[in-house]
Amino acid sequence: MTPSGECSETSIQECCQLGNIFRDPLMGALQGSNLWTLARQAAKRLGVRIDVSGDENLRIVADDVSVSPVKAVRGLRKVARQRYTRDLISDKSHQGVVATGFSLEDKSKDMARLVSCRSPLFFRDWRYHHRARLDILPLRGHSWFCSQEQDTSCRRCGKENETGFHVLKHCEEGLQLATKRHNTIQDLLESLLVKQGHDVTINNAITWQRLRTNVEFQLSGSRVMVDVVVCYDQPGSMENAYQRIYDKYSSHGRILPLVVGSLGSWYPRNDEIRSILGIRSWGAFRFKARLAAIQGSMDMVCAHFHHGAPNPEAEDKPPLPVVTPYPVD
């Protein structure tokens, strides 16, 4: 609006764009409705505020996002994503547990790349990946899948309640694949440090101690140790894993824990390794480490549901009975 109270040509054009964005065919069929009325009704329905306090430009404001009508679609989609994410994280049920781990690191686009159509994940991983992220795998420990009267113990080891936390972390039958998952991330870290010019020692035993560090090297004449741990994607689990590694090795030198979630979460304090060592290609390593954690965890889930075979196609199947078309003498 201009100071004289009249609409400028720019404001009229923006009102038309705004009306086209919020147009609803059912509401447009009502008689006596114009574009401005439709825009106000749609804004109220979406919880959006239309700011006309400026001299010439309209602004669409929702939560912490403020955009012009030209960019309203992108801005409203961003607001919708943020609201759904906030609702999922605040959900106290099991479906929001893993999402809280993903929310610890939201600056990079690693997870968006990992779940996009160009994801490097194998096709078989998609069978369980999203269900594992929502913790809705068909496991006996979930009350919605198995009643309390039935056996809720693990179908493989039979020791604990069968939950996503148990399958990806504590099941004894999956320890071999869990070790393989850990070693894959450790090999990526070793390769990165070697490229940086460090003389790396793997699984070095500490003198007079029953401890072995995953990666050890010298920096300015002092010992630096990096220990890799893959834990469940819960903020509490990741914080406890970090503190446990720090308390375990801090008296023997400088320790830098590397904590990665089993479904791709990234503990923010991992980036201290980049700042201390001055690693430039840290982003590529972070993406590869998260990918390796997801692929290793999907191998464990597939093995859990397919009788120990990480690849469902490699599952041992009993031979079909031979049926002869006529009696054999």
Residue pairs with C-beta under 8 A, 6 or more apart in sequence:
1 7
1 8
1 11
1 52
2 8
2 55
2 56
3 55
7 15
8 56
10 56
10 57
11 52
11 56
11 57
11 58
14 57
14 58
14 68
14 69
15 35
15 36
15 39
15 58
16 35
17 69
17 70
17 72
18 35
18 39
18 50
18 58
18 60
18 69
18 72
19 34
19 35
19 36
19 38
19 39
20 35
21 39
21 69
21 72
21 73
22 38
22 39
22 41
22 42
22 43
23 35
23 38
24 38
24 42
27 33
27 38
27 41
27 42
28 38
39 50
40 50
42 48
43 49
43 50
43 60
46 62
46 76
47 62
48 60
48 61
48 62
48 76
48 79
49 60
49 61
49 62
50 58
50 59
50 60
50 61
51 58
51 59
51 60
51 61
51 66
52 58
57 68
58 68
58 69
59 66
59 67
59 68
60 66
60 67
60 68
60 69
60 72
60 75
60 76
62 75
62 76
62 79
63 79
63 82
63 83
65 75
65 78
65 79
65 82
66 75
67 74
67 75
85 99
85 103
88 95
88 96
88 99
89 96
89 99
89 100
89 103
90 96
94 135
94 136
94 142
95 134
95 135
95 136
97 135
97 233
97 234
98 132
98 133
98 134
98 135
98 164
98 233
98 234
98 263
98 265
99 133
100 234
100 235
101 232
101 233
101 234
101 235
101 237
101 238
101 261
101 263
101 265
102 111
102 133
102 233
102 261
102 264
102 265
104 235
104 238
104 265
104 266
104 267
104 268
105 265
105 266
105 267
105 268
108 266
108 283
108 286
108 287
110 264
110 266
110 286
110 287
110 290
111 264
111 290
113 119
113 287
114 120
114 121
114 264
114 287
114 290
114 291
114 294
115 129
115 130
120 291
121 129
121 291
121 294
121 295
121 298
122 295
122 298
124 298
124 302
124 311
124 312
124 313
125 294
125 295
125 298
127 302
127 312
128 137
128 298
128 301
128 302
128 305
129 263
129 294
129 298
131 137
132 164
132 168
132 263
132 297
132 298
132 301
133 263
135 163
135 164
136 142
137 164
137 167
137 301
138 145
139 145
139 146
139 162
139 163
139 164
139 167
140 146
140 150
140 151
140 152
140 153
140 154
140 155
140 161
140 162
141 152
141 161
141 162
141 163
141 166
142 163
146 152
152 161
152 162
153 159
153 160
153 161
153 162
154 160
154 161
154 162
154 166
154 167
154 171
155 162
155 304
156 171
156 173
156 174
156 304
156 308
157 171
157 172
157 173
159 172
160 166
160 170
160 171
164 232
165 232
167 174
167 300
167 301
167 304
168 174
168 178
168 232
168 262
168 263
168 297
168 300
168 301
169 178
169 231
169 232
169 262
171 300
171 304
173 303
173 304
173 308
174 300
174 303
174 304
177 296
177 299
177 300
177 303
177 310
178 230
178 296
178 300
180 296
180 299
181 230
181 262
181 292
181 293
181 295
181 296
181 297
181 299
181 300
182 228
182 229
182 230
182 296
184 292
184 295
184 296
185 228
185 230
185 258
185 260
185 289
185 292
185 293
186 202
186 214
186 215
186 228
188 285
188 288
188 289
188 292
189 214
189 215
189 226
189 228
189 258
189 285
189 289
190 200
190 202
190 215
192 279
192 281
192 285
193 200
193 215
193 217
193 226
193 277
194 200
195 281
196 277
196 278
196 279
198 217
198 218
198 219
198 277
199 217
199 218
200 215
200 216
200 217
201 215
201 216
201 217
202 214
202 215
202 216
203 212
203 213
203 214
204 212
204 213
204 216
205 211
205 212
206 212
206 213
206 252
209 252
211 248
211 249
211 252
213 225
213 226
213 227
213 249
213 255
214 225
214 226
214 227
214 228
215 225
215 226
215 227
215 228
216 223
216 224
216 225
216 226
217 224
218 224
219 254
219 276
219 277
222 253
222 254
223 252
223 253
223 254
224 253
224 254
224 256
225 249
225 252
225 253
225 254
225 255
225 256
226 255
226 256
226 257
226 258
226 273
227 245
227 248
227 249
227 255
227 256
227 257
227 258
228 258
228 260
229 241
229 242
229 245
229 257
229 258
229 259
229 260
230 260
230 261
230 262
230 293
230 296
231 237
231 238
231 240
231 241
231 259
231 260
231 261
231 262
232 261
232 262
233 261
233 262
233 263
233 264
233 265
238 259
238 261
238 265
238 267
239 267
241 257
241 259
242 257
242 259
242 267
242 269
245 255
245 257
245 259
246 255
246 257
248 255
249 255
256 272
256 273
256 276
257 269
257 270
258 270
258 273
258 289
259 267
259 269
259 270
260 266
260 267
260 270
260 289
260 290
260 293
261 267
261 290
261 293
262 293
262 296
262 297
263 293
263 294
263 297
264 290
264 291
264 293
264 294
265 290
266 286
266 290
270 286
271 282
273 279
273 282
274 282
279 285
299 310
300 310
302 309
302 310
302 311
302 312
303 309
303 310
306 312
306 315
307 315
307 316
309 315
309 316
